[in-house]
Amino acid sequence: QVQLVESGGGLVQAGGSLRLSCAASATIFKINTMGWYRQAPGKQRELVATMTSSGSTNYADSVKGRFTISRDNAKNTVYLQMNSLKPEDTAVYYCYYKAFVAEWATYWGQGTQVTVSS
């Protein structure tokens, strides 16, 4: 069983930066996609950024040019660099992997709170 452990959330002023990390507990050899969702209070979970196994990336329009997804295969870790943060970025951020371990499945992190003050 693969566990994803997130870190890096916190409180930051508008215009500031944070980097989220999502470390997998084991090496995953077959990955379809990995990425980040977020959920703000009273709102549906929304896709923030994704990366395919080949390295192609995709971003929500609301974060394009401000957020960057990246990965370190040697550390089994995916990152989300968030710059020029806005109060509307406040949410719980969840990482995920769509991967094959014993079968194809989607694995989720526990979530990390990001709060941006105005």
Rosetta blueprint (number, residue, H / E / L):
1 Q L
2 V L
3 Q L
4 L E
5 V E
6 E E
7 S E
8 G L
9 G L
10 G E
11 L E
12 V E
13 Q E
14 A L
15 G L
16 G L
17 S L
18 L E
19 R E
20 L E
21 S E
22 C E
23 A E
24 A E
25 S L
26 A L
27 T L
28 I L
29 F L
30 K E
31 I E
32 N E
33 T E
34 M E
35 G E
36 W E
37 Y E
38 R E
39 Q E
40 A L
41 P L
42 G L
43 K L
44 Q L
45 R L
46 E E
47 L E
48 V E
49 A E
50 T E
51 M E
52 T E
53 S L
54 S L
55 G L
56 S L
57 T E
58 N E
59 Y E
60 A L
61 D L
62 S L
63 V L
64 K L
65 G L
66 R L
67 F E
68 T E
69 I E
70 S E
71 R E
72 D E
73 N H
74 A H
75 K H
76 N L
77 T E
78 V E
79 Y E
80 L E
81 Q E
82 M E
83 N L
84 S L
85 L L
86 K L
87 P H
88 E H
89 D H
90 T L
91 A E
92 V E
93 Y E
94 Y E
95 C E
96 Y E
97 Y E
98 K E
99 A E
100 F E
101 V L
102 A L
103 E L
104 W E
105 A E
106 T E
107 Y E
108 W E
109 G E
110 Q L
111 G L
112 T E
113 Q E
114 V E
115 T E
116 V E
117 S E
118 S L
